[in-house]
Amino acid sequence: MTVADYFDEMSYGPAPEADIEARTWLARHASGFGHFINGTFVPSASGRSFDTFEPATGNLLARLASGDKADVDNAVGAARKAQTLWAKLPGHARARHLYALARTIQRHARLIAVVEAIDNGKPIRETRDIDVPLAARHFYHHAGWAQIQETEFADHLPVGVVGQIIPWNFPFLMLAWKVAPALALGNTVVLKPAEFTSLTALLFAELAATAGLPAGVLNIVTGEGETGAHIVEHGDVDKIAFTGSTEVGRIIRERTAGSGKSLTLELGGKSPFIVFDDADIDGAVEGVVDAIWFNQGQVCCAGSRLLVQEGIADLFHKRLKRRMQTLRVGQPLDKCIDMGAIVAPVQLDRIEALVKQGVADGAALHQAKIEMPKGGSFYPPTLLSGVQPTSIVATEEIFGPVAVSMTFRTPEEAIQLANHSRYGLAASVWSETIGLALNVAAKLVAGVVWVNATNLFDASAGFGGKRESGFGREGGREGCYEYLKPKAWLGRKLRALPNLPELKAVSGDFALSTIDRTAKLFIGGKQARPDGNYSRAIVSPKGRKIGEVGEGNRKDIRNAVAAAQSATAWSSATAHNRAQILYYIAENLSGRADEFADRIGTMSGTSAAAAKAEVDASISRLFTYGAWADKFEGVVHTPPLRGVALAMPEPLGVVGVICPPEAPLLGFISLVAPLIATGNRVVAVPSEPYPLAATDLYSILETSDVPAGVVNIVTGSAGELAKTLAAHNDVDALWAFGTTELSTMVEMLSAGNLKRTFVDYGALTDWMDRAAGEGALFLRRAVDVKNIWIPYGE
């Protein structure tokens, strides 16, 4: 063929990336890789190993050490020994180390990119142009946080030793996402890469050692699921950061329950890709290519659910199918391909089985008629159209190059379909009407929303999900807090539960008897009798009955949660309005301050001065959160692209609150006020031994313009009611302050829908101390941050 023929035909020929250096590096380790512990490579304590294979060919790549409990013990011990010295380094010193790591990544970028493509199967264009540069960006960005840590996080300290478990879809990038912030803020790391894709982690360990990273600061233990379990369950690990499947994330939540470990989970997704009839159709079609065929669809936030407005559905699908025919599947090192290999045969089998099930459920199958490589694990670009919202391919994560499509008529229906999922990781909205796009973005249950774009990431913008997509954020300032702990909570002692007096029998006389009054529950803005019609006596320290409260049960909690769910207008109310109501509650409480102080003193036996101080502090705390309500705002990130990312704090939704036994008024307000200030609706269980301070609040709430359902109060057994709240799938978060057993139970049962938890593990908080008992520490826990990406320009 002549040059003219090539121009006429416009066909692609292979353009392979040289892999000599990568193969030479692998050859140097032909005898096998060890674990990287305390700055050196060491063999597995058991001598066991396992093989890893090249996805594109099925050929053996390397032999890796298989980590067991002894290896994890060694790695954690090295990390613990190094952590004290690493944390004591000035921020500038740690910043220089991270800067050196970033420069090292850039100097060896091509080698890392090639090893990643060989090991994972993804195209070299993606590893070269996306994964490796973004990994370097994370180390640069977090070097900056290390430099300014002393001023920006002055009231926080490093968590300590961090166990990190990363997935196989973005092996090197996920390492950077987790290692960079952990090291920047003074922690040390024990990292387990995925068993399918451990090579770039081991290569990075070599590079980090040559860059002068101190021994023990970074430790890497290779292995399968059992190795990760040893890290999760290790008693000297202070935090677990996990990215992977929802099923494994749920197990980790259960196994860390009550351990006191900090936990962040970035899990699965089934992200909607919404195309309105005024969208740039060709632009949206290219968006689909990036959303679902990037990295062979093996992306947790892949835009795998296409929701297309009916008026353009036929045209959109026609153009999408035409575009699919131009995609090229081939060897990962070929610079002219769009898709590489599926990571392993077991994943390929899963994709094929789910597609077969989707067709059996009635979906129409369209696969690009393109040339496929021989051998290896490859799968063609696939579209399933006419999918029903309840089909397994619409509800479950396929984790492959398979888009499923359905249609909608109105924006409201699009939102309903998009949110019809147990996941909530990401979403894309395509419309030329920016008002429509932003309105829909605000209503989507997702941690990240891209407007007229997809799969945009940066170290400055937090990433993470809602619902069963996990909790916590990675990246940006919000990601830094995941690796820190508040100084104000250091040294807290375990609370001693009050010794409740027994009710003493009192003989009657011929005087007029007091009129019996049992405090009801407060549900949906009204006082309600408990479902079981049982009550419990509240006894003074002298053994005298001073009142009774209703004994709430499961049905009462169910009713309270339903009332809270109905109060959605509170979450969309203006921050100014919420502030005014908090001030109004404080105003009405101040008018009855003496009455509440008397009640606290009578119940608990505390001195009149202490009771008055608690009421005064409660009024002040309401003012604090009234002040914060319209000031706890989002920020505008300016990542290195033509656009912005709006980091918007959003309420969690319906939050259960188990109040501490001490400080019956101040403890209640310290937990409820930050939640309602940020737009949440609350089901609160007041102090079990001293609930009358909370039941007296009913009349305050009724006369302070608090909308029905925003604050619901159910009295009774803290443990039993917490059990119901923790297991309730319509409760989005649960704050529980009490015994260590309560914290353990709450974290264990919360795994059902992976609700956010905030517990104290039985540690006593000094609620009178403003540093420990109010402010940003609680406000951050009361919200999720949604990042809305808005590119602009041509």
SULGI-V791551 format. One line per field, one symbol per residue. ss: DSSP state (H for helix, E for strand, - for the rest). psi: psi as a letter, one per 40 degrees, with the letter a starting at -180 (. if undefined). A space follows every 50 residues. Layout:
# SULGI-V791551
ss: ???
psi: ???
This chain:
# SULGI-V791551
ss: --HHHHHHH------E---HHHHHHHHH----E-EEE--EEE------EE EEE------EEEEEE---HHHHHHHHHHHHHHHHHHHH--HHHHHHHHHH HHHHHHH-HHHHHHHHHHHH---HHHHHHHHHHHHHHHHHHHHHHHH-HH HH---EEE--EEEEE-----HHHHHHHHHHHHHH---EEEEE------HH HHHHHHHHHH-------EEE----HHHHHHHHH-----EEEEE--HHHHH HHHHH------EEEEE-----EEEE-----HHHHHHHHHHHH-HHHH--- ----EEEEEHHHHHHHHHHHHHHH----E----E----E-----HHHHHH HHHHHHHHHH---EEEE--------------EEEE------HHHH----- -EEEEEEE--HHHHHHHH-------EEEEE---HHHHHHHHHH----EEE E-----------E---HHHEE--E-HHHHHH--EEEHHH----E------ -----------------EE-EEE--EEE------EEEEE-----EEEEEE ---HHHHHHHHHHHHH--HHHH--HHHHHHHHHHHHHHHH--HHHHHHHH HHHH---HHHHHHHHHHHHHHHHHHHHHH-----EEE-----EEEEEEEE E--EEEEE-------HHHHHHHHHHHH---EEEEE------HHHH-HHHH HH--------EEE----HHHHHHHHHH-----EEEE---HHHHHHHHHHH HH---EEEE---E------HHHH--HHHHHH-EEEEEEEEE---
psi: iidddddddfiiiigihhedddddddddfdeiiaihhfeihiiideeiii iiihdddeihdihihhhadddddddddddddddddddeiidddddddddd dddddddfddddddddddddeiidddddecdddddddddddedddddedd ddfdeiiidbhhhhhiaedgddddddddddddddeeiihhhhiiddgedd ddddddddddeehihedhhhhiaaddddddddeheehdihhhhaiddddd dddddeheeehihhhhaiighighhieeihddddddddddddehffeghd ehgehhhhhddeddddddddddddeeihhahdeheeidibiididddddd ddddddddddeeihhhihgihiihiagihihihhifhideideedihdfa fhhhiiiididdddddddegieifdiihhhiehdddddddddehgidhhh hfiifhiidehihiaibeeaiiihiadddddeeiihdeeiehihihiihh iihhhhiiaeihiihhhhhaihhfeihiiidefiiihhhideehheiiii giaddddddddddddefddddeiiddddddddddddddddefdddddddd dddeeiiddddddddddddddddddddddfegiaihigigigaihhhhhi idbhhihhiidigddddddddddddddeeiiihhhihddgedddddeddd ddeefhihedhhhhiahdddddddddeheehdihhhhbidddddddddde edefiiihiefehhhgeehdddeiadddddeeiihhhhhgiii.
